[in-house]
């Protein structure tokens, strides 16, 4: 079930930007908010299809973009070929370490990053409006690397 304040925010965004308000978009919103962790549009589409929710792949892609624009989802590109999303709802600011071998994503919180970015903004007479922080690494033991994408 979609929290009422999120639904109202999404409706307001759609109206303000002259987008259609459709049942399919709310089905996608609900499904996306129920996914834990990071996902891409095709994963969400297949999950919905497996749950017998009938929406087009194009509508999933477009609605995820709209949800990102109105700050319901965060959109990431982790040096891969697919855009990944995660919900912003109820989340503390956090950052990502991505294994370049197996693509495992590890999240971490470090409030000092917020303080540093705000100081840099202030020192340069800038107001920070958004940021991202991603670290790319390799698992220490590549033989035990989760979901190792190398076939060697």
N, CA, C and O of each residue as an XYZ file, in Angstrom:
608
protein
N       0.835     -1.186      0.000
C       0.000      0.000      0.000
C       0.877      1.246      0.000
O       1.844      1.333      0.757
N       0.544      2.182     -0.829
C       1.318      3.416     -0.960
C       0.953      4.361      0.185
O      -0.226      4.637      0.405
N       1.970      4.867      0.927
C       1.661      5.875      1.953
C       0.951      7.073      1.314
O       1.326      7.518      0.230
N      -0.060      7.581      1.985
C      -0.899      8.643      1.420
C      -0.093      9.892      1.044
O      -0.352     10.501      0.006
N       0.879     10.278      1.877
C       1.670     11.475      1.569
C       2.520     11.291      0.314
O       2.738     12.246     -0.431
N       2.999     10.077      0.078
C       3.786      9.792     -1.134
C       2.872      9.839     -2.353
O       3.229     10.407     -3.386
N       1.698      9.241     -2.226
C       0.732      9.242     -3.329
C       0.334     10.678     -3.682
O       0.294     11.042     -4.858
N       0.043     11.486     -2.671
C      -0.339     12.882     -2.910
C       0.795     13.670     -3.550
O       0.564     14.486     -4.442
N       2.012     13.427     -3.096
C       3.179     14.104     -3.670
C       3.344     13.732     -5.147
O       3.627     14.592     -5.980
N       3.167     12.451     -5.463
C       3.295     11.977     -6.842
C       2.201     12.576     -7.717
O       2.474     13.024     -8.831
N       0.965     12.587     -7.225
C      -0.146     13.177     -7.973
C       0.126     14.654     -8.233
O      -0.071     15.137     -9.348
N       0.573     15.362     -7.219
C       0.875     16.788     -7.357
C       1.958     17.012     -8.413
O       1.849     17.915     -9.243
N       3.002     16.185     -8.373
C       4.085     16.296     -9.355
C       3.559     16.042    -10.768
O       3.869     16.789    -11.695
N       2.766     14.989    -10.925
C       2.224     14.659    -12.247
C       1.352     15.792    -12.780
O       1.473     16.177    -13.943
N       0.471     16.327    -11.930
C      -0.398     17.430    -12.354
C       0.409     18.658    -12.731
O       0.184     19.259    -13.782
N       1.347     19.030    -11.874
C       2.149     20.241    -12.082
C       2.960     20.174    -13.376
O       3.224     21.196    -14.009
N       3.350     18.959    -13.757
C       4.182     18.791    -14.956
C       3.404     18.233    -16.146
O       3.994     17.771    -17.123
N       2.083     18.281    -16.057
C       1.191     17.900    -17.155
C       1.379     16.455    -17.623
O       1.339     16.169    -18.819
N       1.585     15.550    -16.663
C       1.655     14.124    -16.972
C       0.325     13.477    -16.615
O      -0.372     13.920    -15.702
N      -0.011     12.436    -17.338
C      -1.260     11.732    -17.067
C      -1.200     11.008    -15.730
O      -0.160     10.470    -15.350
N      -2.302     10.997    -15.033
C      -2.434     10.268    -13.774
C      -3.199      8.994    -14.091
O      -4.394      9.029    -14.387
N      -2.489      7.856    -14.025
C      -3.103      6.589    -14.427
C      -2.951      5.539    -13.329
O      -2.060      5.624    -12.483
N      -3.826      4.567    -13.362
C      -3.758      3.456    -12.426
C      -2.436      2.695    -12.581
O      -1.862      2.248    -11.589
N      -1.955      2.548    -13.813
C      -0.706      1.833    -14.057
C       0.454      2.486    -13.318
O       1.311      1.794    -12.767
N       0.485      3.814    -13.304
C       1.575      4.513    -12.610
C       1.540      4.234    -11.107
O       2.590      4.130    -10.473
N       0.346      4.111    -10.536
C       0.247      3.819     -9.105
C       0.602      2.361     -8.811
O       1.140      2.057     -7.746
N       0.306      1.460     -9.746
C       0.730      0.070     -9.583
C       2.253     -0.022     -9.598
O       2.841     -0.776     -8.823
N       2.884      0.742    -10.475
C       4.344      0.771    -10.560
C       4.930      1.411     -9.298
O       5.904      0.907     -8.739
N       4.344      2.505     -8.859
C       4.793      3.171     -7.632
C       4.750      2.189     -6.463
O       5.725      2.064     -5.721
N       3.649      1.509     -6.299
C       3.492      0.557     -5.202
C       4.518     -0.569     -5.301
O       5.147     -0.924     -4.304
N       4.688     -1.120     -6.475
C       5.645     -2.218     -6.664
C       7.073     -1.759     -6.399
O       7.844     -2.475     -5.761
N       7.430     -0.580     -6.880
C       8.786     -0.062     -6.686
C       9.071      0.180     -5.206
O      10.164     -0.121     -4.728
N       8.102      0.718     -4.487
C       8.306      0.999     -3.065
C       8.414     -0.273     -2.229
O       8.925     -0.243     -1.110
N       7.934     -1.388     -2.771
C       7.998     -2.658     -2.043
C       9.269     -3.455     -2.312
O       9.480     -4.505     -1.705
N      10.113     -2.967     -3.213
C      11.375     -3.663     -3.488
C      12.414     -3.177     -2.489
O      12.585     -1.975     -2.288
N      13.096     -4.112     -1.876
C      14.182     -3.784     -0.958
C      15.478     -3.748     -1.751
O      15.768     -4.670     -2.513
N      16.247     -2.704     -1.578
C      17.539     -2.621     -2.253
C      17.437     -1.959     -3.613
O      16.481     -1.241     -3.907
N      18.438     -2.215     -4.429
C      18.566     -1.585     -5.744
C      17.923     -2.463     -6.814
O      17.964     -3.691     -6.731
N      17.335     -1.824     -7.810
C      16.688     -2.572     -8.889
C      16.746     -1.747    -10.163
O      16.911     -0.528    -10.124
N      16.611     -2.427    -11.285
C      16.511     -1.706    -12.553
C      15.098     -1.862    -13.111
O      14.289     -2.619    -12.575
N      14.817     -1.151    -14.172
C      13.462     -1.134    -14.734
C      13.019     -2.529    -15.181
O      11.868     -2.911    -14.970
N      13.916     -3.280    -15.791
C      13.545     -4.618    -16.260
C      13.255     -5.556    -15.095
O      12.345     -6.380    -15.177
N      14.018     -5.439    -14.014
C      13.754     -6.275    -12.833
C      12.374     -5.962    -12.254
O      11.630     -6.869    -11.882
N      12.040     -4.675    -12.180
C      10.721     -4.291    -11.680
C       9.624     -4.797    -12.621
O       8.617     -5.342    -12.168
N       9.819     -4.619    -13.914
C       8.842     -5.077    -14.903
C       8.594     -6.585    -14.762
O       7.445     -7.028    -14.743
N       9.677     -7.371    -14.663
C       9.534     -8.821    -14.539
C       8.878     -9.206    -13.220
O       8.076    -10.139    -13.178
N       9.207     -8.502    -12.148
C       8.565     -8.768    -10.855
C       7.066     -8.519    -10.950
O       6.267     -9.312    -10.450
N       6.686     -7.421    -11.589
C       5.270     -7.107    -11.744
C       4.579     -8.153    -12.617
O       3.462     -8.579    -12.324
N       5.237     -8.551    -13.664
C       4.670     -9.571    -14.549
C       4.473    -10.886    -13.781
O       3.447    -11.550    -13.933
N       5.465    -11.256    -12.956
C       5.358    -12.472    -12.135
C       4.243    -12.355    -11.101
O       3.669    -13.361    -10.685
N       3.939    -11.124    -10.685
C       2.848    -10.882     -9.734
C       1.510    -10.670    -10.449
O       0.525    -10.277     -9.824
N       1.478    -10.932    -11.756
C       0.269    -10.803    -12.590
C      -0.255     -9.364    -12.635
O      -1.463     -9.128    -12.677
N       0.672     -8.419    -12.624
C       0.304     -7.007    -12.776
C       0.657     -6.621    -14.204
O       1.824     -6.668    -14.595
N      -0.344     -6.243    -14.976
C      -0.168     -6.007    -16.400
C       0.095     -4.534    -16.694
O      -0.825     -3.717    -16.693
N       1.364     -4.205    -16.945
C       1.761     -2.862    -17.376
C       2.805     -3.027    -18.479
O       3.478     -4.055    -18.561
N       2.930     -2.026    -19.308
C       3.913     -2.121    -20.387
C       5.304     -1.774    -19.859
O       5.452     -1.013    -18.903
N       6.304     -2.343    -20.498
C       7.700     -2.067    -20.140
C       7.988     -0.569    -20.302
O       8.678      0.020    -19.470
N       7.468      0.044    -21.357
C       7.697      1.476    -21.593
C       7.108      2.323    -20.457
O       7.707      3.318    -20.048
N       5.948      1.931    -19.955
C       5.326      2.669    -18.847
C       6.159      2.524    -17.574
O       6.267      3.469    -16.792
N       6.745      1.353    -17.363
C       7.626      1.164    -16.207
C       8.818      2.111    -16.307
O       9.130      2.819    -15.349
N       9.483      2.129    -17.458
C      10.647      3.004    -17.644
C      10.278      4.472    -17.417
O      10.974      5.181    -16.690
N       9.198      4.924    -18.031
C       8.784      6.321    -17.922
C       8.393      6.672    -16.484
O       8.755      7.738    -15.986
N       7.665      5.789    -15.824
C       7.212      6.070    -14.463
C       8.375      6.089    -13.483
O       8.368      6.889    -12.548
N       9.370      5.235    -13.669
C      10.553      5.286    -12.807
C      11.285      6.613    -12.961
O      11.778      7.172    -11.982
N      11.354      7.111    -14.178
C      11.975      8.430    -14.403
C      11.193      9.518    -13.670
O      11.787     10.384    -13.028
N       9.874      9.476    -13.764
C       9.033     10.465    -13.084
C       9.196     10.371    -11.567
O       9.255     11.395    -10.887
N       9.268      9.156    -11.037
C       9.441      8.965     -9.604
C      10.805      9.488     -9.144
O      10.940      9.989     -8.027
N      11.792      9.370     -9.996
C      13.114      9.915     -9.687
C      13.080     11.446     -9.705
O      13.641     12.099     -8.825
N      12.424     12.000    -10.702
C      12.328     13.461    -10.817
C      11.601     14.095     -9.631
O      11.927     15.213     -9.233
N      10.626     13.392     -9.067
C       9.886     13.967     -7.935
C      10.417     13.464     -6.593
O       9.752     13.608     -5.567
N      11.615     12.875     -6.599
C      12.374     12.538     -5.390
C      11.764     11.425     -4.542
O      11.938     11.398     -3.324
N      11.052     10.510     -5.189
C      10.571      9.318     -4.498
C      11.642      8.233     -4.578
O      11.836      7.464     -3.637
N      12.330      8.184     -5.712
C      13.419      7.232     -5.926
C      14.723      7.976     -6.169
O      14.729      9.118     -6.627
N      15.813      7.315     -5.857
C      17.138      7.796     -6.243
C      17.582      6.969     -7.438
O      17.423      5.748     -7.466
N      18.137      7.652     -8.416
C      18.602      7.018     -9.644
C      20.127      6.918     -9.580
O      20.807      7.899     -9.279
N      20.660      5.720     -9.865
C      22.106      5.496     -9.805
C      22.612      4.903    -11.111
O      21.904      4.168    -11.800
N      23.850      5.240    -11.430
C      24.579      4.542    -12.479
C      25.880      4.083    -11.842
O      26.778      4.890    -11.602
N      25.981      2.788    -11.569
C      27.139      2.226    -10.904
C      28.144      1.683    -11.916
O      28.623      0.559    -11.764
N      28.467      2.456    -12.934
C      29.406      2.062    -13.987
C      28.928      0.834    -14.747
O      29.726      0.145    -15.383
N      27.673      0.565    -14.686
C      27.128     -0.582    -15.407
C      26.369     -0.102    -16.620
O      26.370      1.085    -16.944
N      25.727     -1.030    -17.279
C      24.977     -0.661    -18.475
C      23.527     -0.331    -18.159
O      22.779      0.053    -19.059
N      23.106     -0.473    -16.891
C      21.706     -0.230    -16.538
C      21.603      0.776    -15.404
O      22.397      0.768    -14.463
N      20.624      1.626    -15.516
C      20.320      2.535    -14.429
C      19.639      1.740    -13.330
O      18.757      0.923    -13.596
N      20.052      1.982    -12.095
C      19.460      1.305    -10.958
C      18.771      2.339    -10.075
O      19.166      3.504    -10.038
N      17.753      1.902     -9.376
C      16.947      2.779     -8.531
C      16.877      2.202     -7.121
O      17.082      1.009     -6.903
N      16.582      3.084     -6.179
C      16.244      2.673     -4.821
C      15.337      3.740     -4.227
O      15.395      4.908     -4.611
N      14.504      3.324     -3.292
C      13.571      4.274     -2.689
C      14.300      5.253     -1.780
O      15.284      4.902     -1.130
N      13.805      6.482     -1.746
C      14.316      7.483     -0.816
C      13.487      7.512      0.460
O      13.889      8.115      1.455
N      12.345      6.869      0.429
C      11.383      6.948      1.523
C      11.937      6.247      2.759
O      12.287      5.067      2.711
N      12.014      6.985      3.865
C      12.454      6.412      5.126
C      13.920      6.036      5.179
O      14.317      5.228      6.018
N      14.731      6.601      4.301
C      16.161      6.255      4.242
C      17.013      7.400      4.754
O      16.744      8.565      4.460
N      18.030      7.072      5.511
C      19.040      8.053      5.897
C      19.979      8.256      4.720
O      20.080      7.389      3.853
N      20.676      9.403      4.679
C      21.697      9.570      3.631
C      22.716      8.424      3.739
O      23.212      8.117      4.823
N      23.005      7.819      2.621
C      23.956      6.722      2.618
C      24.710      6.708      1.295
O      24.354      7.404      0.344
N      25.751      5.903      1.263
C      26.664      5.891      0.137
C      26.924      4.454     -0.269
O      26.472      3.523      0.397
N      27.651      4.271     -1.361
C      27.797      2.941     -1.939
C      29.254      2.609     -2.248
O      30.016      3.442     -2.738
N      29.614      1.353     -1.942
C      30.870      0.773     -2.410
C      30.452     -0.365     -3.336
O      29.677     -1.241     -2.954
N      30.980     -0.337     -4.568
C      30.577     -1.317     -5.571
C      31.793     -2.136     -5.982
O      32.817     -1.581     -6.381
N      31.677     -3.462     -5.883
C      32.750     -4.325     -6.352
C      32.719     -4.339     -7.879
O      31.687     -4.632     -8.483
N      33.861     -4.020     -8.501
C      33.919     -3.975     -9.962
C      34.021     -5.373    -10.567
O      33.902     -5.537    -11.781
N      34.242     -6.380     -9.721
C      34.321     -7.759    -10.209
C      32.952     -8.416    -10.215
O      32.542     -9.005    -11.215
N      32.238     -8.312     -9.082
C      30.972     -9.041     -8.973
C      29.741     -8.117     -8.926
O      28.609     -8.601     -8.916
N      29.951     -6.819     -8.897
C      28.873     -5.814     -8.844
C      28.122     -5.778     -7.523
O      27.055     -5.170     -7.443
N      28.658     -6.418     -6.477
C      28.025     -6.352     -5.160
C      28.025     -4.899     -4.694
O      29.038     -4.205     -4.782
N      26.874     -4.452     -4.197
C      26.727     -3.087     -3.712
C      26.640     -3.128     -2.194
O      25.756     -3.778     -1.634
N      27.555     -2.437     -1.533
C      27.548     -2.327     -0.081
C      27.197     -0.894      0.276
O      27.846      0.045     -0.186
N      26.175     -0.726      1.094
C      25.771      0.614      1.523
C      26.408      0.934      2.861
O      26.618      0.053      3.695
N      26.714      2.218      3.053
C      27.220      2.645      4.350
C      26.771      4.074      4.618
O      26.523      4.853      3.698
N      26.671      4.399      5.912
C      26.345      5.756      6.343
C      27.598      6.365      6.965
O      28.322      5.698      7.703
N      27.843      7.625      6.663
C      28.996      8.328      7.228
C      28.655      9.813      7.265
O      28.920     10.537      6.306
N      28.064     10.271      8.378
C      27.582     11.658      8.470
C      28.654     12.721      8.191
O      28.322     13.842      7.804
N      29.922     12.382      8.381
C      30.993     13.357      8.138
C      30.997     13.812      6.668
O      31.386     14.940      6.368
N      30.564     12.930      5.755
C      30.515     13.303      4.338
C      29.565     14.484      4.140
O      29.871     15.411      3.390
N      28.409     14.449      4.814
C      27.444     15.557      4.727
C      28.081     16.854      5.223
O      27.932     17.905      4.599
N      28.787     16.772      6.343
C      29.420     17.954      6.925
C      30.486     18.527      5.988
O      30.571     19.741      5.801
N      31.292     17.649      5.406
C      32.356     18.083      4.493
C      31.767     18.764      3.265
O      32.226     19.835      2.870
N      30.748     18.147      2.656
C      30.172     18.746      1.448
C      29.531     20.092      1.761
O      29.641     21.026      0.965
N      28.866     20.207      2.903
C      28.251     21.490      3.273
C      29.306     22.561      3.510
O      29.104     23.718      3.142
N      30.432     22.190      4.123
C      31.522     23.149      4.343
C      32.113     23.597      3.010
O      32.370     24.784      2.812
N      32.328     22.660      2.103
C      32.869     23.006      0.783
C      31.909     23.942      0.055
O      32.336     24.923     -0.554
N      30.619     23.641      0.118
C      29.635     24.528     -0.498
C      29.680     25.916      0.103
O      29.720     26.911     -0.620
N      29.674     25.984      1.414
C      29.704     27.278      2.109
C      30.982     28.049      1.781
O      30.930     29.251      1.522
N      32.130     27.363      1.789
C      33.411     28.006      1.478
C      33.441     28.580      0.065
O      34.206     29.502     -0.219
N      32.613     28.036     -0.811
C      32.587     28.482     -2.209
C      31.306     29.222     -2.563
O      30.986     29.399     -3.739
N      30.568     29.660     -1.529
C      29.312     30.402     -1.719
C      28.317     29.636     -2.585
O      27.675     30.207     -3.467
N      28.200     28.347     -2.325
C      27.278     27.498     -3.064
C      26.360     26.773     -2.090
O      26.767     26.409     -0.986
N      25.125     26.570     -2.511
C      24.183     25.785     -1.721
C      24.083     24.396     -2.352
O      23.672     24.257     -3.504
N      24.456     23.391     -1.601
C      24.419     22.017     -2.101
C      22.951     21.605     -2.287
O      22.147     21.737     -1.364
N      22.609     21.110     -3.472
C      21.238     20.686     -3.743
C      21.127     19.166     -3.883
O      20.043     18.608     -3.709
N      22.224     18.500     -4.191
C      22.215     17.056     -4.315
C      23.656     16.591     -4.385
O      24.563     17.380     -4.647
N      23.856     15.320     -4.152
C      25.200     14.763     -4.268
C      25.107     13.251     -4.402
O      24.064     12.645     -4.158
N      26.213     12.670     -4.791
C      26.342     11.224     -4.827
C      27.773     10.895     -4.460
O      28.688     11.667     -4.744
N      27.962      9.770     -3.841
C      29.301      9.325     -3.458
C      29.353      7.825     -3.680
O      28.637      7.063     -3.030
N      30.199      7.412     -4.599
C      30.338      6.002     -4.934
C      31.815      5.646     -4.908
O      32.651      6.387     -5.426
N      32.130      4.518     -4.306
C      33.497      4.015     -4.273
C      33.501      2.703     -5.035
O      32.660      1.836     -4.796
N      34.438      2.557     -5.943
C      34.565      1.328     -6.712
C      35.777      0.567     -6.193
O      36.863      1.131     -6.055
N      35.585     -0.708     -5.909
C      36.621     -1.513     -5.277
C      36.546     -2.937     -5.806
O      35.729     -3.252     -6.671
N      37.411     -3.792     -5.271
C      37.359     -5.220     -5.575
C      37.281     -5.979     -4.260
O      37.931     -5.611     -3.282
N      36.485     -7.036     -4.242
C      36.434     -7.895     -3.070
C      37.858     -8.368     -2.777
O      38.629     -8.642     -3.697
N      38.201     -8.461     -1.491
C      39.565     -8.850     -1.119
C      39.928    -10.233     -1.625
O      41.058    -10.454     -2.061
N      38.987    -11.170     -1.576
C      39.244    -12.522     -2.044
C      38.407    -12.757     -3.302
O      37.224    -13.083     -3.215
N      39.025    -12.590     -4.463
C      38.278    -12.678     -5.724
C      37.705    -14.080     -5.966
O      36.710    -14.217     -6.677
N      38.317    -15.123     -5.387
C      37.787    -16.481     -5.558
C      36.448    -16.657     -4.851
O      35.629    -17.484     -5.255
N      36.227    -15.875     -3.792
C      34.987    -15.980     -3.027
C      34.059    -14.801     -3.322
O      33.067    -14.598     -2.623
N      34.379    -14.040     -4.338
C      33.613    -12.851     -4.707
C      32.171    -13.265     -5.036
O      31.950    -14.123     -5.891
N      31.195    -12.654     -4.357
C      29.783    -12.982     -4.534
C      29.369    -12.708     -5.979
O      29.707    -11.665     -6.538
N      28.636    -13.648     -6.581
C      28.158    -13.481     -7.961
C      29.269    -13.108     -8.926
O      29.070    -12.275     -9.810
N      30.427    -13.713     -8.766
C      31.585    -13.381     -9.589
C      31.205    -13.453    -11.071
O      30.803    -14.501    -11.577
N      31.342    -12.313    -11.749
C      30.940    -12.256    -13.157
C      32.026    -12.777    -14.070
O      31.795    -12.974    -15.263
N      33.230    -13.005    -13.514
C      34.302    -13.585    -14.324
C      34.110    -15.093    -14.378
O      33.772    -15.717    -13.371
N      34.321    -15.667    -15.528
C      34.126    -17.116    -15.691
C      35.442    -17.870    -15.628
O      35.458    -19.084    -15.832
N      36.549    -17.184    -15.353
C      37.874    -17.826    -15.298
C      37.995    -18.689    -14.074
O      39.036    -19.309    -13.856
